[in-house]
Amino acid sequence: MINLWQAKRLLDWPVPAARSGVRVVAIAGRLRLSPQQLRQAGISAAYALTDLEPDLDRCIANSSSLLRQLGASIAKEWLARLLRS
């Protein structure tokens, strides 16, 4: 499990990436940052496994399949965005 200090350290790298024009997409078990905090951190979009399975115990138990499902959904969404631009 990542504590709050570690989570804040993870947010050190997206800002330089975003300044370089790289879009940063984050996936988390659950999101605790506001959209404004995510933007300030340089994150273009963030997704949580709890969006698919709100029950935390089931989310943890099924994290592998939820991550695959969420990854496929994100790939489709971002590919569609790229094709439109």
Buried (B, 14 or more C-beta within 10 A) or exposed (E): EEEEEEEEEEBEEBBEBBEEEEEBBBBBBEBEBEEEEBEBBBBBBBBBBBBBBEEEEEBEEBBEEBBEBBEEEBEEEBEEEEEEE
